[in-house]
Amino acid sequence: MTAVATRAALTRLSRPLRLRAGIGWTGVAVGTAGLLLGVMAWTVRLGVVATPWWVFAAWGLALAALTGSGVAAWRALRALSVRRVARRLEDTGLTRQGSLTALLESPAPGTSETLYAQADQGQAAELRQRGGAWRRHDRIGAAKGEGGQARKDQEERQTHRDKQAGNRRYETRIRAFDLP
């Protein structure tokens, strides 16, 4: 049993972000390599370096820049994996904690296949319905403030409810000791 629909919906939700990140990191890699080759060419032009070894050094630096940018891009794109996107949506308060990540993990032994499939379909439908709004509002972590604010508001409401319940219990205890 796997949550195919939820995984597909999360993939669809993160695809534009992964595409933009990939394009950005490609630009960084090419720009850095071009800058290093240009700097080395100008050092030769200005007479700082006169030996032919500068060509190998320039291409070595450019290759190192491309490799470093590739590693950084790989790490950045890993942050937009399906599991991390699901965790980010839960952490920012946009979905209930564990509602997505629990479906992405293997189910417990004895779990009903029909209930699991129904939960998968329900989460996938919610992601399809609300996914565009989440992407615009939160950008999966780019603007963390709104998701965090929603969670703070929820915690404040719960604290207020707890205080009200505590006051009622206190008033009940006082009334029990009141004399007629």
N, C-alpha and C positions, 0 to 999 in steps of 0.2 A: 504494500500500500504506500503510495506516495501522493503528495498534494500537487498534482500536475497543473490544475487550474490556477491555484494560488501562485505557484512558481512562475507560470506563464504571465500572470497579471503583474507580478513584481518585476519580471524581466521587461515587460512592455513599459512599465512605469519608469524604470531606470535607464532604458535604452537611449533617450535623448541626452541624458546627463553623461552617460558613458561616451556617446559620440562627441559631445562638446569637449569633454575632458581629453579625449584622444586627439582631437584636432588641436587643442591648446598645447598639449605636450609635444606634438609633432612640430608645431611652430617654435616652441622653446628649443627643441633639439636642433632643428635646422638653423635657427637664428644664432644659437651659441656656436655651432660649428662654423658658420659663415663669419661670425665675428672673430673667432680665433684665427681662421685662415687670413682674414683681412688684416688683422694686427700683425701677423707674421710677415705678410707681404709688405706692409708699410715699414717694418723694421729693416727689411732688405732694401727697400726703396730709399730710406733715409740713411743707409750706410751703417746701421748698427751691427748688422750681420752681413758678412761678405762670403762666407763659405757655403757650399751647396748642401750641407747637412740640414739647413733650415727647412727644406722641403719635407724631409722625413719627420722632423720635429713638429712641423705644422700639421701634417696629416695625422701624426700620433696624438697630438692634442685634440684635433677635431674628432678622432675616433674615441678618445677618452670622454669628450663632452657628449657625444652621441650615446655612448654606453651609460654614462651617469644619468643623462636625461631619460634613457630607456628604463633604467632601474627605478627612478623616481616616478615615471609614468605608470609602470607596472604596480607600484605600491599604491598610487593614487587611484588607479582603476580597480584595484582589489577592494578599496573602501566602498566601491559601488557594486559589490557583488550582491546577489539576491539575499543572502542571509544578513548582510550588514545593512542593506536598505530596509529589510523588515525590522531589524533591531532598532534602527534609527527612527522609523515611524512609531514604534512603541515607546521609545525613550522620550520622544518629544511630546508624547501625549496625544498624538493624532489617532491612534488606535489603542484598544485595551491591551495592557501588558500581557504578553504571551499569546495573544490571539493569532499572530502570524508565525512567530518562531516555533511555536508548538506544532504547527502544521508542517513546517519544513523539516522537523526531526522525525525519526522513525517512531511510529505509534507504539504505545505500550502493548504487551501481549494481551490478547483477549478483546481488543478494541473492535467494535462493530464496524465492518467495512462500509455499510450503508450510512451510518452516522458520520463516519470519517469523511466519506465522499460528500455528504450533505454539508458538513462544515467547510470542506474545501471549496465547494461551489458557492457557498454563502460568502466566504471571505473574498473569493475571486470576483464575485458580483459587486461587493462593496468597493474593492480596489478599482474596478472598472468605472464605477459610478463616481467615486470621490477622488480618484487618482489625479486627474488634471488639476483639481483645486489644490490638492496637497503639493503638487509639483510647483504651482504658481506661488503658493503661500510660503512653503518651507524650503523649497529647492533641496530637499533631503539634507539639511544641515547648513546650507549657505546662510539662511536667515533664521538662526536657531531661536530667536527671541519669541516668536509667536507661539510655537509649540510649548516652549518653556512657560510662557505666560498662561497658556491654557491650563497647564498642570498646576501652576501656582494658584490660579483662580479656583480650581477644583479643590485643592488642599484647604484654601481659606473657607470655602463653603462647608467642607467637612468639619473643620475646626469650629465653625460657628454652630453647626448642628450638634456637635459634641458638647459645647458649652451650654446650649439650650437644654439638652437632655440632662446635663449635670445640675443645672439650676432647678429643673423640675424635681429631680431626686432629692435635692437639698430641701426644697419647699415641702415636699411630702414628709420628710423626716421631722421637720419643725412642727408641722401640723399634728403629727402623731403625739407630740409631747405637750401640745396646747391643752390647757385645762378649760373645762366648760364654764 
